[in-house]
Amino acid sequence: MMSVSPRLRLTLAALAGAVLVLVALSAASVLFIGGDSPPNGPVVADKRAAAISSRSFVIHETPRPLPAITFVDGNDQTLTLDDFRGRTVLLNIWATWCVPCREEMPTLDALEVELGGPRFEVVALSVDRAGPEVVRKFYSEIGIKHLGLYIDSSMQASFDLQASGLPTTLLIDGDGRELGRLVGPAEWDTPEMVAFLKPHITSN
């Protein structure tokens, strides 16, 4: 067996100690980063995402026709977008299990208070497979009082409208054509957003 000189043993021991120190420092930095995050980290990230402004709204050069979609209201009555002809619609596709959707819902409710009427409506279209009761419960829990209950438990509308994620919001004119869309959450009741939407509201 090859003998190891005392000097070599000291060198190896020093190297091993250095490696342990580096490992410990790395672990400490990971723990610090993780410990510095709030326990509801994803919610905080979603709140930051909800700060998306009207500048993120993609407005088309010309209005685009939309496919026919069907959904039901809180009374289980079947509706289509034709039922909203003559008014501008902000169609928000969402679900109660989508955290960013839940975060932005109060701002959509406030927007309906601000602009809602014969010429404009926020249509929050839930794609919850559990049906309208889960939406009613959520509305009640967070105090949503001004949004209608609309649901498509088949999720077919989101596919037909090519919603690439939740939430996706379409701005639809009085003739049922898409003026533009915003993918992701937003703060819908800010003065900036209200000022952005007002010129698009149907005038008739």
Salt bridges, closest charged atoms under 4 A:
ASP82 OD1 - ARG85 NE 3.23
ASP109 OD2 - HIS146 ND1 3.32
GLU121 OE1 - ARG87 NH1 2.76
GLU133 OE2 - ARG136 NH1 2.52
GLU141 OE2 - LYS137 NZ 2.73
ASP173 OD2 - ARG177 NH2 2.86
ASP175 OD2 - ARG177 NH2 3.74
GLU178 OE2 - HIS60 NE2 2.83
GLU178 OE2 - ARG181 NE 2.83
GLU192 OE2 - ARG55 NH1 3.39
